[in-house]
């Protein structure tokens, strides 16, 4: 279980991972600003290496390990962005990587992980994959958890530092929630340095474990995610991420799959940005929250990932 993190942890993580990751751009959008009647900025983390924010936390975790703890290799359970990040970071650091993927993982993730020279093993479900982790750890592999790890959370929090540097007058930040590691890191960095900033979380219907947990005041585990936003498919938040949501978030907005996909289309058509549904959700949430924003506010949408199979986005008949 992860321990809570501090601003100092995030600042140290930044020093550690800066040589390994991109400092992604943040741009103001005249189109979105006009549509929402406020000042809207997009943090383009989908241009990060491997196409998502995940490499920040993974690099910070692996680089924190003593050499003997990573000598056998690193292992992840993931059918998505976390697995790609572990595969990429392991290759960059000359380590072996094993990615346990649920059957049915989209081909683009499988091919990308293999392209990063990771070994892949398939399991019937994610739960079955997680059940293999203890045996692998006993064999010397180091397991990299996607969100319930202090070093991973601190690495993700480096985005919060960049947001404040690029938009020091920021008043609102909207961030997607899966297991809550990214939200916890980003919110910790921003709220510590600028407590008045409002942090809004966003989930999709069918992948709303955090919203359900906050509603009843205790962690709720979903039997399975049904949302098109696969990257938000954590079954439950951790104790650390749930506590962070209670303390740091203004609200968690739950949007529909249709709203998420509409946001994907809008970003692609109007801004020429291809975000995956989980990465586009902050736009859907901003639309829901438009009455919260005035012309004087400065709203940052954290577009966290852009890995979406093109055959799902643009079905067409071959010529």
N, C-alpha and C positions, 0 to 999 in steps of 0.2 A: 504494500500500500504506500502511495506517495505521501511525503510530508508536505506541509504548506510551504510556499516559497515567498521570498522577499524580493524587493527591488534590487538589492545587491546580488542576489542569485541571477537575476535576469541580466544585469549589467555585466557580470562575469561571463555568463553564457555568450553574450555578444562578442566579447573579446575572443572567446574560444572558437566560435563558429564563423566569424567574419571572413577568414580566408577560404571557407568552404562553400559559402552560399552567396546568392545574389542579394544586393540591396535593391529591392523591387521598387518601381516607380509609383508615385501617387499623383493622380491628375484630377483637375477640376473638370466637371462635365457640364457644359452649358445646357445641353439637352435635358439632363436630369434636373439640373437646378431650375430650369424654366418649368418643367413638368411638376415638380414638387414645391415650387415657390419658396425655395431656400437655396443655400449654397451646398452643393453636393460634390464630394470628392470620391474617387475610386482608388483604393489601395490595390494595385494590380499584382497580388501575390500569385496569381495563376501563371505569371511569367517566371516564377521561381524554378530552379532546377527540379526536374521530374514533373513539373506542372502543378505543384501544390506546396503549401507551407510546411509539409511534414518533415522535409529534410532538416529544417532548423533544429527541431527537437531531437531527431535521430542523431545528427552529428554531435550535438551537445552531450547526449547520453554516451555514445560510443567513446568520445574523446575523454570522458570522465573516468572511464574504466582503466584499471591497471592492466598492463600488457598481458599478464597471466590470465586475466578474466575474459579476454577476448581472443586468446590464442587458438581455441578450437573453431570459433566463429560465432556469428550472431544469428538469431532466429526470430521470426515474426509470424504472427497469425494475421493474415490480411488478404482480402480479395480486392484491394484497392490501393489508395495513395500511400498508406503507411508501408505496405510491402515494397512499393517502388522506392520509397525513400531509404529503407533499410538496405535494399539491393544496391542502390546507387552509392550510398555512403560506404558500404562494405567494400565495393570495388575501388572507390577512391582511396580508402585506407588500407588496401591490400589485405582484406580479410575475406573469409568464406561467409556466405550468407545462405540461409535456408528459409524459404518462404512457404508456410503452410497455407494453402488456399482452399476455400470451400469449392466444391464442384459447382459449376455454373458461373464461375468468375469470368467476366467479359474477356474476350480474346486480347483486347488492347493492353490490359494489365499483365496478362500472362506473357505476351510477346515482349513487352517492355522490361519486365523483370528478368526474363531470359537474356535480353539484350545487355543487361547489366551484369550478366554472368552468374546470377543467383541460381541455386538449385531449387526446384519447386516440387512439393509433394501435395497431393490433393486429398481432402477429407470430405466426407458426405456433407457435413455442416461445419459452421464455425465452431460450434461447441465441441464437435469431435476433434477439430484441429487443436483447440485449446487443451483438450485432455491429453495430448501428446507432449505438451511442453515440459512437464515434470521429468519425464524420462530423458528428454533431450538435455535438460539442465544437468541431470545427474551424469550425463555423458560428456559434460564440459561446455556445451553451448550456452551462450548468454542470451536470455530472452529480453527483447525490447518491447515493452508494453506501449500501445498506441497513445494512451493518455494518463494512465494512473502511475505516473513516475515524475518525481520532482525535477529531474534533469530535463526530461522531455518537455514538461510544462514551461520551465525557464527558457528553453530554446525557442518555444513558440512565442513567448512573451517579448522577444526581441522585435517583433512586428510593432508592438505598442510603442517602443522607443522611437522607431522610425516614423510612425504616425505623428507623434508629438513634435518631432523635429521638422517634418515636412509641412505640418499644419498646426503651429503652436496655438492658434486661436480656435482649435477644434472644440465643439460643444457636445457632439454626439458621435458615438461609434456604434455601428451595427455589425454583429459578428455571428456567424453560424455556430451551432452547437451540435456535436455528435456525442462523444463522451464528455466533452467540456474542457479538454486540456488547452486548446487554443484560446477559448474564452477566458479561462482562468489566468493564463499567462498574460494575455493582452490587457485584460481588465486590471490585473495587479499592477502592471507597469503604469498604465494611464491613471488609475485612481490614486496611486501613491504620489505621483508627481503633479497631478491636476485633479483634485477630488471633485470638482464641480462638473466634470465631464460625465454625461449620462451614457452608460453602456447598455445597449439593447441586445438581447439574444434572440435568435430565430431558429425554429425547428419546423419540420414539415409534419403534417398529419400522418400518423403511422410510424413516425420516428421521433416522437415527442416525449421521451423518457424524462427529460429535465423539467418540462412544463408540468407533467403529471406529478413528478416528485415535489415540486414547489407547491402545487395545489393542495397536497395533503400533508406537507411538512416532513416527509420522510422519503427515502429512496424507493422508487418504484421501478421494477424490472419488467420490461416488455417481453412477451413470449417470442416476438420476432418482428422485425421492421418490415413494413409493407410499402414504404414510400419509394418513389422513383429516385429520390435523393439518396443513393446508396451510401455515400460517404457520411451520412448522418445516422447510420444504422446501428449505433451502439445500443445494447439492450438496457443499460442502466448507467447513470453517472457514478463516479466514485465518491467516497466520503469527502475527499478534498475538493473535487469539482462541484459537488452539490453545495458544500459550505460556501464556496466562492460565489456561486450563483445567488445564494441567499443574501450574502453580504454586499455584493458588488453590482448586481444587475438591477436596472430600473424595472425591467419586465422581460419575459420571454414571449415573443410573438409566434404563434403557430399558423403557418400558411399552408395552403393546399398544394398538391402536386401541380394542379393546373396553374396556380399563381407562380410556382417555381419555374415551370416550363415557359410561361409567358415572359418571365424575366430573362431566361436564357435567350429567347428569340429577340427580345427588345435590345439586349446588350449586343447581340450579333448584328442585327439589322442597323441599329442606330450608332453604335460605338465601335463596331468591327472587333468586338471582344468575344471570344468563345469561352464561356464559363460553363462548368458542369452544374447541374441543378443545385447541389449543395453550396457551390460557390456563388450562384446567382441569387440565392434566397434573401440576402440582405436587401436587395432591391425590392423584392416582394414585401418584405417587412416595412421598408421605408414608405411604400405606397400605403400600407395599412396605418402607418403612424403619421401621415402627412399633417394631421391637425396638431401634432406636437411641435411642428417646426414652423418657425417664422423667418422672414427674410434676413433677420440678424443672426441666425444660427448657422453653424458650419458642421455638416454631417458627413462622416466618412463611412463608406460602404467597404467592408473588407471582403474582396472577391478572392476567396482562398484557394480555388482550384479550377483547373480547366481540362481535366481528363474525361472526355466523353467520347464514346465510340461514334464515329461519324455515320455509321449505318443506322444508328438510332436517331440521329439528328436529321439527316438528309436522305431518307430512303428514295431510291431512284432505280429505274430500269437501265441496265447497261446498254450502251449503244451497239 
